[in-house]
Amino acid sequence: MAQPAYIQKTLKMKPEVSKIFDDLDAWLDHCRFNLLPFNEGDLYRSQEYRNFQRWSNGGERRPRTEYKGNNPRPYNQR
């Protein structure tokens, strides 16, 4: 039996709620695999989750530069 359109509209999950559940699932998997304590109440507040979120989104990746020490000299004077 088909449901009326207004019932289907009200039973649809909002995008904000589905994002929270997706984040919880990803965080639970990360905690299981890395043996971290899992507390769903601290999802967006814990420092570990912020580190995980930064890592999973690609983070701030800067190109590596060569270390030149305290007094860098040109290559031909070594």
C-alpha positions as CSV (number, residue, x, y, z in Angstrom):
1,M,0.0,0.0,0.0
2,A,1.4,3.4,-1.0
3,Q,1.8,6.0,1.6
4,P,0.5,9.6,1.1
5,A,3.1,12.2,0.2
6,Y,2.9,14.0,3.5
7,I,3.8,10.9,5.4
8,Q,6.8,10.2,3.2
9,K,7.9,13.8,3.6
10,T,7.7,13.7,7.4
11,L,9.5,10.3,7.7
12,K,12.5,11.6,5.7
13,M,15.7,12.1,7.8
14,K,17.1,15.6,7.7
15,P,20.7,16.0,6.2
16,E,22.0,17.3,9.6
17,V,20.8,14.2,11.4
18,S,22.2,11.9,8.8
19,K,25.6,13.7,9.0
20,I,25.7,13.1,12.7
21,F,25.0,9.4,12.3
22,D,27.6,9.1,9.6
23,D,30.2,10.9,11.7
24,L,29.3,8.6,14.6
25,D,29.8,5.5,12.5
26,A,33.1,6.7,11.1
27,W,34.4,7.7,14.6
28,L,33.3,4.3,16.1
29,D,35.2,2.4,13.4
30,H,38.3,4.6,14.0
31,C,38.1,4.0,17.8
32,R,37.7,0.2,17.3
33,F,40.6,-0.1,15.0
34,N,42.9,2.1,17.0
35,L,41.8,0.9,20.5
36,L,40.6,4.4,21.6
37,P,37.8,4.9,24.1
38,F,34.5,5.6,22.4
39,N,32.1,8.1,23.9
40,E,29.4,9.3,21.6
41,G,28.7,12.3,23.9
42,D,32.1,13.8,23.2
43,L,31.8,13.4,19.4
44,Y,32.5,17.0,18.4
45,R,34.2,18.1,21.6
46,S,37.1,15.7,22.1
47,Q,40.6,16.5,20.8
48,E,41.0,13.0,19.5
49,Y,38.0,13.5,17.2
50,R,39.3,16.8,16.0
51,N,42.6,15.1,15.1
52,F,40.7,12.3,13.3
53,Q,38.6,14.7,11.4
54,R,41.7,16.7,10.3
55,W,43.3,13.4,9.2
56,S,40.3,12.1,7.4
57,N,39.7,15.3,5.5
58,G,43.3,15.5,4.2
59,G,44.4,18.0,6.9
60,E,46.8,20.8,6.4
61,R,49.4,19.4,4.1
62,R,52.2,21.7,3.4
63,P,55.1,20.8,1.0
64,R,58.2,19.7,2.8
65,T,61.2,22.0,2.7
66,E,64.8,21.0,3.1
67,Y,66.2,21.7,6.5
68,K,69.1,24.1,6.2
69,G,70.2,24.5,9.8
70,N,70.9,27.7,11.7
71,N,73.5,29.1,9.3
72,P,72.6,28.0,5.7
73,R,75.4,28.2,3.2
74,P,75.3,27.9,-0.5
75,Y,76.0,24.4,-1.8
76,N,79.3,25.3,-3.5
77,Q,81.0,26.5,-0.2
78,R,80.8,23.3,1.7
